[in-house]
């Protein structure tokens, strides 16, 4: 068994064979490699599957043996300094290995068809395999220096993947924004690593924890400096896991292909920050100020992410803010010291969010058949609706993922989120209220995404076969300031898009084209697309390989929550997850939670489930009538008793909507304060350099020139004149000396 653990050091480098082979193939056999580009999906999936099988074996051994294994070797060795590299296999590592490999395989299978017609197919799979290598190396690292090396490689891969379509300016800007934002956190991480090495003299985790604990216990360390170094370490996790205030890169990361978004948001890049805090929790737990800071950042992030998701129109941006909010739950749980709850939610959220992102990719793939490749339209939920009958498998899988994220039993996220909510009452009632309110917001915005995407009637504009253009566009106003504008050939699809919440009035598209068929084939329609009429088919279900990934993730979403379910009724035996995490929990000097009885569990869960159902009901009440009829609208008016205050209330709601839609103006604040501020500072520095520094230098030269020009006229070439000037200066000097003496 020890040899099995030693071979674990090879795991991170197994997927690296794919980019190496692709590079060699492009150098030696460029034509054959490009023509047979589809074959490279197979080795990518095969090698990651081998890693998954090995990781599964390691996880089973971890559950059965319950001990931690570390294998290291010396890289450099000196009298005063030694650097060791190796691999650390513990419950946290085995969990991350399982997440990275299983989600990664699903994404690779999905990507084979999703990226089939992309010119960068080879480059995509090379980047994805390199990304897997970086993440596997990160989670198996045995010390802080090794973590930092793979941490930077993960950042590099995310830069390459987010900017995969680098010829598009939004993608190029998004990858630069993600890279720069993460550099802020990574710089803090590097300073924190060096600071703790200065304090403890070690990069190894176990030595670091023990030495620091002894120094703090004996009061032999500068505690404010320890707090500063811990904050710097935490800054790296804040940036990587998109915690406030370094979260601004995450929504823009949606400019990359959807499989990349699924991989980043489910089990790789954003999970790296949670992994780092969980790995360093024995260090943070002896510093109460840092634990409180982690909990505070988590609660702010989960609430902010949920409120910013309420008004997003881009389906991927809505899911991105959902990821930000759920990562806030995990960070909040770690700040409370609920190690088990945080990792449990990391597991359940990874599969549910991967399902949602791949489902959104299937929707976008279908919408592109209508509007062509245009992210402003193919990802805009306002232009969707009525897709349920066209993509039933995608709709069902997306609904299950939505219900899971809402916390509806017995789906995966219900078990983990409910555990965090229950623990929050013991930590802080105020934070607990915020966490529970966010659970209701999560159910609201997730069902808003589902309803806008799949329910009702198809909102895309088209010209039917008869040539009658009777398609209308929704005006979206919460208080019914509805209007409609007839779409004509000279109007853009987005000109009439209102920035309001939802509408009292609905206008159905003419469905004559839907009913018409041509020889049993899919009907074709003419879409009004940038003043051109182009034939497109109606949305249809994705390819079988894409649906296969969705169905497998559905199984995970349905059953992965069973890891933490209390199967026993006596409250004595630990559940599977607690048994798995026992070595890490013992390292934290915490007691494993006994499994509660079913009665106590469901009594605690009743309130959270009711909040989730209330959010679902509110979303259904406000959004589903958009597509059918809004008979209850007058009831809303009478309920809130607007009367003459209707316009004022409408203005308040729309201002709140604008605040959410515009990302709480945080990006604008950063643009003004940092981007423009840096530019103005650069201009001021340039002015000071050119006018003051260079001015002094140039002024000295000019004065020397004028002084020399003036002096040269004194040189007439006559010795008598020189002697006269000499004796004149000597006389003045002697006279002044005499006066100074007397």
C-alpha positions as CSV (number, residue, x, y, z in Angstrom):
1,X,0.0,0.0,0.0
2,X,2.9,2.3,0.6
3,X,4.0,1.9,-3.0
4,X,0.6,2.9,-4.0
5,X,0.9,6.2,-2.2
6,X,4.4,6.7,-3.6
7,X,3.0,6.4,-7.1
8,X,0.6,9.2,-6.3
9,X,3.4,11.7,-6.9
10,X,3.2,10.8,-10.6
11,X,-0.5,11.6,-10.9
12,X,-0.2,15.3,-11.6
13,X,2.1,14.7,-14.6
14,X,0.0,12.0,-16.3
15,X,-2.3,14.5,-18.2
16,X,0.8,16.5,-19.1
17,X,1.5,13.9,-21.8
18,X,-1.3,15.3,-24.0
19,X,0.1,18.8,-24.6
20,X,3.6,17.3,-25.0
21,X,2.4,14.9,-27.6
22,X,0.3,17.6,-29.4
23,X,3.4,19.8,-29.5
24,X,5.6,17.1,-30.9
25,X,2.9,16.2,-33.4
26,X,2.6,19.7,-34.6
27,X,6.4,20.0,-35.0
28,X,7.0,16.6,-36.7
29,X,3.7,15.9,-38.5
30,X,1.8,19.2,-38.6
31,X,-0.6,18.3,-41.5
32,X,-1.6,14.9,-40.0
33,X,-2.0,16.3,-36.5
34,X,-4.3,19.1,-37.7
35,X,-6.3,16.8,-40.0
36,X,-6.8,14.2,-37.2
37,X,-7.4,16.8,-34.5
38,X,-10.5,15.0,-33.2
39,X,-8.5,12.0,-32.1
40,X,-6.8,14.0,-29.4
41,X,-9.9,14.0,-27.2
42,X,-9.5,10.3,-26.6
43,X,-6.0,10.4,-25.0
44,X,-7.1,13.4,-22.9
45,X,-10.1,11.6,-21.5
46,X,-8.1,8.3,-21.2
47,X,-5.2,9.7,-19.2
48,X,-7.5,11.7,-16.9
49,X,-9.6,8.5,-16.4
50,X,-6.5,6.7,-15.3
51,X,-5.9,9.4,-12.8
52,X,-9.5,9.1,-11.6
53,X,-9.2,5.4,-11.1
54,X,-6.0,5.8,-9.1
55,X,-7.6,8.6,-7.1
56,X,-10.6,6.5,-6.3
57,X,-8.3,3.8,-5.0
58,X,-6.5,6.3,-2.8
59,X,-9.9,7.6,-1.5
60,X,-11.0,4.1,-0.6
61,X,-7.7,3.5,1.3
62,X,-8.1,6.8,3.0
63,X,-11.6,5.9,4.3
64,X,-10.5,2.4,5.4
65,X,-7.1,3.3,7.0
66,X,-7.7,6.8,8.2
67,X,-4.1,8.0,8.2
68,X,-2.1,10.7,6.4
69,X,0.8,9.9,4.1
70,X,3.6,12.2,3.0
71,X,6.4,11.4,0.6
72,X,9.2,14.0,0.1
73,X,12.6,14.3,-1.4
74,X,15.2,17.1,-1.1
75,X,15.6,19.5,-4.0
76,X,18.2,21.8,-2.5
77,X,20.2,21.2,0.7
78,X,22.4,23.8,2.5
79,X,23.6,24.3,6.0
80,X,21.0,26.9,6.7
81,X,18.3,26.1,4.1
82,X,16.7,23.0,2.7
83,X,13.8,22.8,0.2
84,X,11.9,19.6,-0.1
85,X,9.3,18.6,-2.7
86,X,6.9,15.8,-2.5
87,X,3.2,14.8,-2.3
88,X,0.8,14.9,0.6
89,X,-2.1,12.4,0.6
90,X,-4.7,13.1,3.2
91,X,-8.6,13.3,3.1
92,X,-8.5,16.8,1.7
93,X,-6.2,15.8,-1.1
94,X,-8.2,12.7,-2.0
95,X,-11.5,14.7,-2.1
96,X,-9.9,17.3,-4.4
97,X,-8.5,14.5,-6.6
98,X,-11.9,13.0,-7.0
99,X,-13.5,16.3,-7.8
100,X,-10.9,17.4,-10.4
101,X,-10.9,14.1,-12.2
102,X,-14.6,13.3,-12.3
103,X,-15.7,16.8,-13.3
104,X,-12.8,17.1,-15.7
105,X,-13.7,13.9,-17.5
106,X,-17.3,15.0,-17.9
107,X,-16.1,18.4,-19.3
108,X,-13.7,16.8,-21.7
109,X,-16.3,14.4,-23.1
110,X,-18.7,17.3,-23.4
111,X,-16.1,19.5,-25.1
112,X,-15.3,17.0,-27.8
113,X,-18.6,17.9,-29.5
114,X,-19.0,21.4,-28.2
115,X,-15.6,22.5,-29.7
116,X,-15.7,20.2,-32.7
117,X,-15.9,23.0,-35.3
118,X,-13.6,25.4,-33.5
119,X,-10.2,26.1,-35.2
120,X,-8.5,26.0,-31.8
121,X,-9.6,22.4,-31.0
122,X,-6.0,21.2,-30.5
123,X,-5.1,24.2,-28.5
124,X,-8.2,23.8,-26.3
125,X,-7.4,20.2,-25.3
126,X,-3.7,21.1,-24.7
127,X,-4.8,23.9,-22.4
128,X,-7.3,21.7,-20.6
129,X,-4.8,19.0,-19.9
130,X,-2.2,21.4,-18.7
131,X,-4.9,22.9,-16.4
132,X,-5.6,19.5,-15.0
133,X,-1.9,19.0,-14.4
134,X,-1.6,22.3,-12.5
135,X,-4.6,21.6,-10.3
136,X,-3.5,18.0,-9.5
137,X,-0.1,19.3,-8.6
138,X,-1.6,22.0,-6.4
139,X,-3.7,19.7,-4.3
140,X,-1.0,17.1,-3.8
141,X,1.7,19.7,-2.8
142,X,3.4,19.1,0.5
143,X,4.7,22.6,1.3
144,X,3.9,26.2,0.6
145,X,6.6,26.8,-2.0
146,X,5.3,23.9,-4.1
147,X,1.7,25.2,-3.7
148,X,2.8,28.6,-4.9
149,X,4.5,27.1,-8.1
150,X,1.3,25.2,-9.1
151,X,-0.8,28.2,-7.9
152,X,0.8,30.4,-10.5
153,X,0.5,27.7,-13.2
154,X,-3.2,27.5,-12.4
155,X,-3.4,31.3,-12.9
156,X,-1.5,31.0,-16.2
157,X,-3.9,28.3,-17.5
158,X,-6.9,30.3,-16.5
159,X,-5.5,33.3,-18.4
160,X,-5.0,31.1,-21.5
161,X,-8.5,29.5,-21.2
162,X,-10.5,32.6,-20.5
163,X,-8.8,34.4,-23.4
164,X,-9.1,31.3,-25.6
165,X,-10.9,33.4,-28.3
166,X,-8.3,36.1,-28.0
167,X,-9.3,37.7,-31.3
168,X,-12.4,38.9,-29.6
169,X,-11.7,42.1,-27.6
170,X,-14.1,41.1,-24.7
171,X,-12.2,37.8,-24.2
172,X,-8.8,39.5,-24.4
173,X,-9.9,42.1,-21.8
174,X,-11.5,39.4,-19.6
175,X,-8.3,37.3,-19.4
176,X,-6.2,40.3,-18.6
177,X,-8.6,41.4,-15.9
178,X,-8.6,38.0,-14.3
179,X,-4.8,37.8,-14.5
180,X,-4.2,41.2,-13.0
181,X,-6.8,40.8,-10.3
182,X,-5.3,37.5,-9.2
183,X,-1.8,39.0,-9.3
184,X,-2.9,41.2,-6.4
185,X,-3.8,38.2,-4.3
186,X,-0.8,36.2,-5.4
187,X,1.6,38.9,-4.4
188,X,0.0,38.9,-0.9
189,X,0.3,35.1,-0.9
190,X,4.0,35.2,-1.7
191,X,4.7,37.8,1.0
192,X,2.7,35.7,3.5
193,X,4.7,32.5,2.6
194,X,8.0,34.4,3.1
195,X,6.7,35.9,6.3
196,X,5.8,32.6,7.9
197,X,9.2,31.1,6.8
198,X,10.9,34.0,8.6
199,X,8.8,33.2,11.7
200,X,9.0,29.4,11.7
201,X,12.0,28.6,9.4
202,X,10.0,26.0,7.5
203,X,7.7,25.6,4.4
204,X,6.3,22.2,5.4
205,X,2.8,22.2,6.6
206,X,3.1,20.0,9.7
207,X,6.3,21.7,10.9
208,X,4.8,25.1,10.2
209,X,1.7,24.4,12.2
210,X,3.6,22.9,15.2
211,X,6.2,25.6,15.4
212,X,3.8,28.4,15.1
213,X,1.5,26.9,17.7
214,X,4.4,26.5,20.1
215,X,5.6,30.1,19.5
216,X,2.1,31.5,20.1
217,X,1.5,29.4,23.2
218,X,4.8,30.5,24.7
219,X,4.3,34.1,23.7
220,X,7.6,34.1,21.7
221,X,6.4,35.7,18.5
222,X,5.3,39.1,17.5
223,X,1.5,38.5,17.3
224,X,0.6,41.5,15.1
225,X,3.2,40.3,12.5
226,X,1.7,36.9,12.6
227,X,-1.7,38.4,11.9
228,X,-0.3,40.4,9.0
229,X,1.3,37.3,7.4
230,X,-2.0,35.3,7.9
231,X,-4.0,38.1,6.2
232,X,-1.5,38.1,3.3
233,X,-1.9,34.3,2.9
234,X,-5.7,34.7,3.0
235,X,-5.5,37.4,0.2
236,X,-4.4,34.7,-2.2
237,X,-7.5,32.7,-1.5
238,X,-9.7,35.8,-1.7
239,X,-8.5,36.5,-5.3
240,X,-8.6,32.9,-6.5
241,X,-12.0,32.1,-5.1
242,X,-13.5,35.4,-6.1
243,X,-14.3,36.7,-2.6
244,X,-15.1,40.3,-2.0
245,X,-13.4,42.7,-2.9
246,X,-11.4,40.7,-5.5
247,X,-14.4,39.1,-7.1
248,X,-14.7,41.4,-10.2
249,X,-12.8,39.0,-12.5
250,X,-15.3,36.1,-12.2
251,X,-18.2,37.3,-14.3
252,X,-15.9,38.5,-17.1
253,X,-14.3,35.0,-17.1
254,X,-17.5,33.9,-18.9
255,X,-16.0,35.1,-22.2
256,X,-14.2,31.8,-22.5
257,X,-15.9,28.7,-24.0
258,X,-18.7,27.2,-21.7
259,X,-16.8,24.0,-20.9
260,X,-14.0,26.2,-19.5
261,X,-16.5,28.0,-17.4
262,X,-17.8,24.7,-16.1
263,X,-14.3,23.5,-15.2
264,X,-13.3,26.8,-13.6
265,X,-16.5,27.2,-11.5
266,X,-16.9,23.6,-10.4
267,X,-13.7,22.0,-9.3
268,X,-10.6,23.8,-10.3
269,X,-9.6,27.5,-10.2
270,X,-12.2,28.9,-7.8
271,X,-12.0,25.8,-5.6
272,X,-8.2,26.4,-5.2
273,X,-8.9,29.3,-2.8
274,X,-11.2,27.1,-0.7
275,X,-8.6,24.4,-0.8
276,X,-5.9,26.7,0.4
277,X,-7.9,28.0,3.4
278,X,-8.9,24.4,4.3
279,X,-5.2,23.3,4.0
280,X,-4.0,26.1,6.2
281,X,-6.9,26.0,8.7
282,X,-4.7,24.5,11.5
283,X,-2.6,27.7,11.1
284,X,-5.6,30.1,11.0
285,X,-7.5,28.4,13.8
286,X,-5.0,29.6,16.4
287,X,-5.5,33.2,15.3
288,X,-9.1,34.2,16.2
289,X,-8.9,37.5,14.3
290,X,-8.2,35.7,11.0
291,X,-11.0,33.2,11.6
292,X,-13.4,36.2,12.1
293,X,-12.0,37.9,9.0
294,X,-12.6,34.7,6.9
295,X,-16.2,34.4,8.2
296,X,-16.8,38.1,7.5
297,X,-15.5,37.9,4.0
298,X,-17.5,34.8,3.4
299,X,-20.8,36.3,4.6
300,X,-20.3,39.5,2.6
301,X,-19.5,37.5,-0.5
302,X,-22.4,35.1,-0.3
303,X,-24.9,38.0,0.2
304,X,-23.3,40.2,-2.5
305,X,-23.1,37.4,-5.0
306,X,-26.8,36.5,-4.5
307,X,-28.0,40.1,-4.9
308,X,-25.9,40.7,-8.0
309,X,-27.3,37.6,-9.6
310,X,-30.9,38.9,-9.3
311,X,-30.9,41.1,-12.4
312,X,-28.4,39.5,-14.8
313,X,-29.6,38.8,-18.3
314,X,-26.6,36.7,-19.5
315,X,-27.2,33.2,-18.3
316,X,-23.6,32.5,-17.7
317,X,-23.1,35.7,-15.7
318,X,-26.0,34.7,-13.5
319,X,-24.5,31.3,-12.8
320,X,-21.1,33.0,-12.2
321,X,-22.6,35.2,-9.4
322,X,-24.3,32.1,-8.1
323,X,-20.8,30.5,-7.9
324,X,-19.5,33.5,-6.1
325,X,-22.3,33.3,-3.5
326,X,-21.8,29.5,-2.9
327,X,-18.1,30.0,-2.5
328,X,-19.0,32.6,0.1
329,X,-21.0,29.8,2.0
330,X,-17.9,27.6,1.9
331,X,-15.6,30.4,3.1
332,X,-18.1,31.3,5.8
333,X,-18.2,27.7,7.0
334,X,-14.4,27.6,7.2
335,X,-14.4,30.9,9.1
336,X,-16.8,29.3,11.6
337,X,-14.4,26.3,11.9
338,X,-17.0,24.0,10.3
339,X,-14.4,22.1,8.3
340,X,-16.6,19.2,7.4
341,X,-19.5,21.4,6.3
342,X,-17.3,23.5,4.0
343,X,-15.8,20.5,2.2
344,X,-19.2,18.8,2.0
345,X,-20.6,21.9,0.3
346,X,-17.6,22.0,-2.0
347,X,-18.3,18.5,-3.1
348,X,-22.1,18.9,-3.7
349,X,-21.7,22.3,-5.3
350,X,-19.0,21.1,-7.7
351,X,-21.3,18.6,-9.4
352,X,-24.4,20.7,-9.3
353,X,-22.7,23.8,-10.8
354,X,-20.9,21.7,-13.5
355,X,-24.3,20.4,-14.4
356,X,-25.8,23.9,-14.6
357,X,-22.9,25.3,-16.7
358,X,-22.9,22.4,-19.1
359,X,-26.7,22.7,-19.4
360,X,-26.3,26.4,-20.1
361,X,-23.7,25.5,-22.8
362,X,-26.3,23.2,-24.4
363,X,-28.8,26.0,-24.3
364,X,-26.3,28.4,-25.9
365,X,-25.4,25.8,-28.5
366,X,-29.1,25.6,-29.4
367,X,-29.6,29.3,-29.4
368,X,-26.7,29.8,-31.8
369,X,-28.8,28.0,-34.5
370,X,-31.2,30.9,-34.3
371,X,-29.1,34.0,-34.0
372,X,-25.7,32.8,-35.1
373,X,-22.6,33.2,-33.0
374,X,-23.3,36.3,-30.9
375,X,-22.8,36.1,-27.2
376,X,-25.0,39.2,-26.7
377,X,-28.0,37.2,-28.1
378,X,-27.2,33.5,-27.7
379,X,-26.6,34.0,-23.9
380,X,-29.3,36.6,-23.3
381,X,-32.1,35.0,-21.2
382,X,-34.5,37.8,-22.4
383,X,-34.3,36.4,-25.9
384,X,-34.9,32.8,-24.7
385,X,-38.0,31.2,-23.3
386,X,-40.0,28.2,-24.5
387,X,-37.0,26.0,-24.9
388,X,-38.4,23.2,-22.8
389,X,-40.2,21.5,-25.7
390,X,-37.1,21.8,-27.9
391,X,-34.5,20.6,-25.5
392,X,-36.3,18.4,-23.0
393,X,-33.2,16.5,-21.7
394,X,-31.3,19.7,-21.1
395,X,-34.3,21.3,-19.5
396,X,-34.8,18.4,-17.1
397,X,-31.1,18.2,-16.1
398,X,-31.0,22.0,-15.7
399,X,-34.1,21.9,-13.5
400,X,-32.5,19.2,-11.2
401,X,-29.3,21.3,-10.9
402,X,-31.4,24.4,-10.1
403,X,-33.4,22.5,-7.4
404,X,-30.1,21.2,-5.9
405,X,-28.6,24.6,-5.7
406,X,-31.9,25.9,-4.2
407,X,-31.5,23.4,-1.4
408,X,-34.5,21.2,-2.2
409,X,-34.3,17.7,-0.7
410,X,-33.2,15.1,-1.5
411,X,-30.8,16.6,-4.0
412,X,-27.1,17.1,-3.2
413,X,-26.7,20.8,-2.1
414,X,-29.6,20.4,0.4
415,X,-27.6,18.3,2.7
416,X,-24.5,20.5,2.7
417,X,-26.1,23.9,2.7
418,X,-28.5,23.0,5.5
419,X,-25.6,21.9,7.6
420,X,-23.9,25.3,7.1
421,X,-27.1,27.1,8.0
422,X,-27.5,25.2,11.2
423,X,-23.9,25.8,12.3
424,X,-24.3,29.5,11.6
425,X,-26.7,29.9,14.5
426,X,-24.0,28.7,16.9
427,X,-21.5,31.2,15.5
428,X,-23.5,34.5,15.1
429,X,-27.3,35.0,14.9
430,X,-26.7,38.1,12.7
431,X,-24.6,36.2,10.2
432,X,-27.1,33.3,10.4
433,X,-30.0,35.6,9.4
434,X,-27.9,36.9,6.5
435,X,-27.1,33.3,5.4
436,X,-30.7,32.1,5.6
437,X,-31.9,35.2,3.7
438,X,-29.4,34.4,1.0
439,X,-30.7,30.9,0.8
440,X,-34.1,32.4,-0.2
441,X,-32.4,34.7,-2.7
442,X,-30.6,31.7,-4.2
443,X,-33.9,29.9,-4.8
444,X,-35.4,33.1,-6.3
445,X,-32.6,34.0,-8.8
446,X,-32.0,30.3,-9.8
447,X,-35.6,29.8,-10.7
448,X,-35.7,33.1,-12.4
449,X,-32.9,31.8,-14.7
450,X,-34.8,28.6,-15.3
451,X,-38.1,30.3,-16.0
452,X,-36.6,32.9,-18.3
453,X,-34.7,30.2,-20.2
454,X,-37.1,27.3,-20.6
455,X,-40.7,28.2,-19.8
456,X,-43.3,30.1,-21.8
457,X,-42.9,30.8,-25.5
458,X,-39.9,31.3,-27.7
459,X,-38.9,35.0,-27.5
460,X,-36.5,35.1,-30.4
461,X,-37.7,37.3,-33.2
462,X,-38.3,35.9,-36.6
463,X,-40.2,36.5,-39.8
464,X,-42.6,33.7,-40.5
465,X,-43.2,31.9,-43.8
466,X,-46.2,34.1,-44.8
467,X,-44.0,37.2,-44.6
468,X,-46.1,38.9,-41.9
469,X,-43.9,40.5,-39.3
470,X,-46.0,40.3,-36.2
471,X,-43.4,39.5,-33.7
472,X,-43.2,41.8,-30.7
473,X,-40.6,42.5,-28.0
474,X,-41.2,42.5,-24.3
475,X,-40.9,45.7,-22.2
476,X,-39.9,44.5,-18.8
477,X,-41.3,46.7,-16.0
478,X,-42.3,45.6,-12.5
479,X,-45.2,47.9,-12.3
480,X,-46.7,47.3,-15.7
481,X,-45.3,50.2,-17.7
482,X,-45.6,47.8,-20.6
483,X,-45.3,48.7,-24.2
484,X,-44.5,46.8,-27.4
485,X,-42.7,47.8,-30.5
486,X,-43.0,46.1,-33.8
487,X,-39.8,44.6,-34.9
488,X,-38.9,45.6,-38.4
489,X,-36.1,44.8,-40.7
490,X,-34.1,48.0,-39.9
491,X,-34.1,47.5,-36.1
492,X,-31.6,45.7,-34.0
493,X,-32.8,42.8,-31.8
494,X,-31.6,44.6,-28.7
495,X,-32.7,48.2,-29.3
496,X,-36.0,47.7,-27.5
497,X,-34.6,45.7,-24.6
498,X,-35.7,47.5,-21.5
499,X,-33.7,47.4,-18.3
500,X,-36.7,46.9,-16.1
501,X,-37.6,43.8,-14.0
502,X,-40.6,42.1,-15.5
503,X,-43.8,43.0,-17.4
504,X,-47.5,42.9,-16.9
505,X,-48.1,42.5,-20.7
506,X,-47.1,39.6,-22.9
507,X,-46.9,39.3,-26.6
508,X,-46.7,35.9,-28.2
509,X,-44.7,35.3,-31.3
510,X,-46.5,34.0,-34.3
511,X,-46.2,30.2,-34.3
512,X,-47.2,29.5,-37.9
513,X,-43.6,28.8,-38.7
514,X,-43.4,26.4,-35.8
515,X,-46.2,24.3,-37.2
516,X,-44.9,24.1,-40.7
517,X,-42.6,21.4,-41.7
518,X,-40.8,20.6,-44.9
519,X,-40.5,17.0,-45.8
520,X,-40.1,15.8,-42.2
521,X,-37.1,18.0,-41.7
522,X,-36.7,20.6,-39.0
523,X,-38.5,23.8,-39.9
524,X,-36.5,26.7,-41.0
525,X,-37.2,30.4,-40.4
526,X,-35.7,33.7,-41.3
527,X,-34.2,35.5,-38.4
528,X,-33.9,39.3,-38.4
529,X,-30.2,39.4,-37.7
530,X,-28.3,42.7,-38.3
531,X,-30.6,43.8,-41.1
532,X,-30.1,40.4,-42.9
533,X,-32.5,37.6,-43.3
534,X,-30.8,34.3,-42.7
535,X,-32.2,30.8,-42.6
536,X,-31.8,29.0,-39.2
537,X,-33.4,26.0,-37.7
538,X,-35.4,26.0,-34.4
539,X,-33.5,25.0,-31.2
540,X,-32.8,21.3,-31.0
541,X,-31.2,19.0,-28.4
542,X,-27.4,18.8,-28.3
543,X,-25.3,15.8,-29.4
544,X,-25.3,12.5,-27.5
545,X,-21.8,13.1,-26.1
546,X,-22.9,16.4,-24.6
547,X,-26.1,14.8,-23.2
548,X,-24.1,11.9,-21.8
549,X,-22.0,14.3,-19.6
550,X,-25.2,16.0,-18.5
551,X,-26.9,12.7,-17.5
552,X,-23.8,11.5,-15.6
553,X,-23.7,14.8,-13.7
554,X,-27.4,14.4,-12.9
555,X,-26.6,11.1,-11.2
556,X,-23.9,12.8,-9.1
557,X,-26.3,15.6,-8.3
558,X,-28.9,13.1,-7.1
559,X,-26.7,10.8,-5.1
560,X,-23.5,12.5,-4.0
561,X,-25.3,14.1,-1.0
562,X,-25.5,10.6,0.5
563,X,-21.9,11.0,1.6
564,X,-23.1,13.1,4.5
565,X,-26.5,11.6,5.2
566,X,-26.9,10.3,8.8
567,X,-28.0,6.7,8.0
568,X,-28.2,5.5,11.6
569,X,-31.0,6.3,14.0
570,X,-29.0,6.0,17.2
571,X,-26.8,9.0,16.8
572,X,-23.6,7.1,17.4
573,X,-21.9,6.0,14.2
574,X,-20.3,8.6,12.0
575,X,-21.5,9.0,8.4
576,X,-19.2,8.2,5.5
577,X,-17.9,11.8,5.0
578,X,-17.0,12.2,8.7
579,X,-15.2,8.9,8.7
580,X,-13.4,10.0,5.5
581,X,-12.3,13.4,7.1
582,X,-11.5,11.9,10.5
583,X,-7.7,12.4,10.2
584,X,-8.0,16.0,9.2
585,X,-10.6,16.8,11.9
586,X,-8.3,15.2,14.5
587,X,-5.5,17.4,13.2
588,X,-7.7,20.4,13.9
589,X,-8.3,19.1,17.5
590,X,-12.1,19.1,16.8
591,X,-14.7,16.5,17.6
592,X,-16.4,14.7,14.8
593,X,-20.1,15.4,14.8
594,X,-22.3,12.5,15.7
595,X,-25.1,11.7,13.2
596,X,-28.4,13.1,14.4
597,X,-31.7,11.3,14.3
598,X,-33.9,11.7,11.2
599,X,-36.4,13.6,13.3
600,X,-33.9,16.2,14.6
601,X,-32.4,16.5,11.1
602,X,-35.6,17.3,9.3
603,X,-36.8,19.5,12.1
604,X,-33.7,21.7,11.6
605,X,-34.1,21.5,7.8
606,X,-37.7,22.5,7.8
607,X,-37.1,26.2,8.0
608,X,-34.4,26.3,5.3
609,X,-36.5,24.3,2.9
610,X,-39.5,26.6,3.5
611,X,-37.3,29.6,2.7
612,X,-36.2,27.9,-0.5
613,X,-39.8,27.1,-1.5
614,X,-40.8,30.7,-0.8
615,X,-38.1,31.9,-3.1
616,X,-39.2,29.5,-5.8
617,X,-42.8,30.5,-5.3
618,X,-42.0,34.2,-5.6
619,X,-39.9,33.7,-8.8
620,X,-42.7,31.6,-10.3
621,X,-45.3,34.2,-9.3
622,X,-43.4,37.1,-10.8
623,X,-41.7,35.5,-13.9
624,X,-43.8,32.7,-15.2
625,X,-46.9,34.9,-15.9
626,X,-44.7,36.8,-18.4
627,X,-45.2,34.0,-20.8
628,X,-48.9,33.3,-20.2
629,X,-51.0,35.9,-18.6
630,X,-50.5,38.2,-15.7
631,X,-53.9,38.0,-14.0
632,X,-52.5,38.6,-10.6
633,X,-50.9,41.9,-11.5
634,X,-53.8,43.9,-10.2
635,X,-53.6,41.9,-7.0
636,X,-50.0,43.0,-6.5
637,X,-51.0,46.7,-7.0
638,X,-53.8,46.4,-4.4
639,X,-51.6,44.5,-2.1
640,X,-48.8,47.1,-2.0
641,X,-51.4,49.9,-2.1
642,X,-49.4,52.1,-4.4
643,X,-51.9,54.6,-5.4
644,X,-50.2,58.0,-6.1
645,X,-46.9,56.6,-4.8
646,X,-46.7,54.2,-7.7
647,X,-44.1,56.1,-9.6
648,X,-41.9,56.6,-6.6
649,X,-42.0,52.9,-5.7
650,X,-41.3,52.1,-9.3
651,X,-38.3,54.3,-9.3
652,X,-36.9,52.7,-6.1
653,X,-37.4,49.2,-7.5
654,X,-35.7,50.1,-10.8
655,X,-32.8,51.8,-9.0
656,X,-32.3,48.6,-7.1
657,X,-32.5,46.6,-10.3
658,X,-29.9,48.9,-11.9
659,X,-27.7,48.5,-8.9
660,X,-27.8,44.7,-9.3
661,X,-27.5,44.7,-13.1
662,X,-24.5,47.1,-13.0
663,X,-22.7,44.8,-10.4
664,X,-23.2,47.2,-7.5
665,X,-21.1,49.7,-9.4
666,X,-18.0,48.1,-7.9
667,X,-16.4,47.7,-11.4
668,X,-17.1,51.3,-12.1
669,X,-15.5,52.3,-8.8
670,X,-12.4,50.3,-9.6
671,X,-12.3,51.8,-13.0
672,X,-12.4,55.3,-11.7
673,X,-10.3,54.9,-8.6
674,X,-7.6,52.5,-9.9
675,X,-7.6,52.5,-13.7
676,X,-8.2,56.2,-14.2
677,X,-6.4,57.0,-10.9
678,X,-3.3,55.2,-12.1
679,X,-3.4,56.9,-15.4
680,X,-3.7,60.3,-13.8
681,X,-0.9,59.5,-11.4
682,X,1.2,58.4,-14.4
683,X,0.5,61.7,-16.2
684,X,1.4,63.6,-13.0
685,X,4.6,61.6,-12.7
686,X,5.4,62.1,-16.4
687,X,4.9,65.9,-15.9
688,X,7.1,66.0,-12.9
689,X,9.8,63.9,-14.7
690,X,9.8,66.0,-17.9
691,X,9.1,69.4,-16.4
692,X,10.8,69.4,-13.0
693,X,13.6,66.7,-13.1
694,X,14.5,67.3,-16.7
695,X,13.8,71.0,-16.3
696,X,16.5,71.3,-13.5
697,X,19.0,69.4,-15.6
698,X,18.2,71.4,-18.8
699,X,18.2,74.6,-16.7
700,X,21.7,73.9,-15.4
701,X,22.9,73.4,-19.0
702,X,21.2,76.6,-20.2
703,X,22.7,78.6,-17.4
704,X,26.1,77.2,-18.1
705,X,25.7,78.2,-21.7
706,X,24.7,81.7,-20.9
707,X,27.4,82.1,-18.2
708,X,30.1,80.8,-20.6
709,X,28.8,83.1,-23.3
710,X,29.1,86.0,-20.9
711,X,32.5,85.1,-19.6
712,X,34.1,84.7,-23.0
713,X,33.8,88.5,-23.7
714,X,36.1,89.2,-20.7
715,X,38.9,87.4,-22.5
716,X,40.3,90.1,-24.7
717,X,43.8,88.6,-25.0
718,X,45.6,91.5,-23.1
719,X,47.8,90.5,-20.1
720,X,47.3,93.9,-18.5
721,X,43.6,93.3,-18.3
722,X,44.0,89.9,-16.7
723,X,46.4,91.3,-14.1
724,X,44.0,94.1,-13.3
725,X,41.1,91.6,-12.7
726,X,43.4,89.3,-10.7
727,X,44.6,92.1,-8.3
728,X,41.1,93.4,-8.1
729,X,39.7,90.1,-6.8
730,X,42.8,89.7,-4.5
731,X,42.2,93.1,-3.1
732,X,38.6,92.5,-2.4
733,X,39.4,89.2,-0.7
734,X,42.1,90.8,1.5
735,X,39.9,93.7,2.5
736,X,37.0,91.4,3.4
737,X,39.4,89.2,5.5
738,X,40.7,92.3,7.4
739,X,37.1,93.4,8.2
740,X,36.3,89.9,9.4
741,X,39.3,89.9,11.8
742,X,38.7,93.3,13.3
